[in-house]
Amino acid sequence: MAKILIVDDSITSRKILKNILIENGHEVIGEAINGKDAVSKFKELQPDITTMDITMPVMDGLEALREIREIDKDAKVIMVTAAGQKSKMVDALKYGAAEFLTKPFEAEQIIEIINRVH
């Protein structure tokens, strides 16, 4: 079981992801609605894994990933991307993303990635 922080500006995406994770025995310890919120919740909650949407207001997922990896170089961050974000995925790998999830979510794919990263 992993303690997970979900970061996404879409309440629907957070809810879908949260339900899948909980149904599969993981604990969702927090949710954040943008990158800035994610960085402060990461410091506060110290999750095992963070799922991070790339496109968000205030601070995007790439910037938040960079800041989180500065706080904890071993942080496990799974980037959530919409189709057609190839260049952002390359940047995310450069900044130390552990893995990628593509929307729309598929439960089996999510659990497989979470287990592999954890």
Secondary structure as GFF3:
##gff-version 3
##sequence-region A 1 118
A	DSSP	beta_strand	3	7	.	.	.	ID=ss1
A	DSSP	alpha_helix	11	23	.	.	.	ID=ss2
A	DSSP	beta_strand	27	32	.	.	.	ID=ss3
A	DSSP	alpha_helix	35	45	.	.	.	ID=ss4
A	DSSP	beta_strand	49	53	.	.	.	ID=ss5
A	DSSP	alpha_helix	61	71	.	.	.	ID=ss6
A	DSSP	beta_strand	76	81	.	.	.	ID=ss7
A	DSSP	alpha_helix	86	94	.	.	.	ID=ss8
A	DSSP	beta_strand	99	102	.	.	.	ID=ss9
A	DSSP	alpha_helix	107	117	.	.	.	ID=ss10
###
